[in-house]
């Protein structure tokens, strides 16, 4: 039987690190960039109160 070759000592951790960084970067974009664009109800209420105060 043929013996299995050992994984490369340096390449394997670099590949795993690269994949992990890519996944985390994509998750950051999906979660935090969308959250920053969408106004929360609290922000909306505060903005409408400010508009009313300015119009009087």
SULMOZI-V497727 format. One record per pair of residues at least 12 apart in sequence whose ideal C-beta (glycine too) atoms are under 10 Angstrom apart, sorted by sequence separation. I is the first residue (numbers start at 0). J is the second residue. If there is no record, write none. Layout:
# SULMOZI-V497727
{{I;J} {I;J}}
This chain:
# SULMOZI-V497727
none
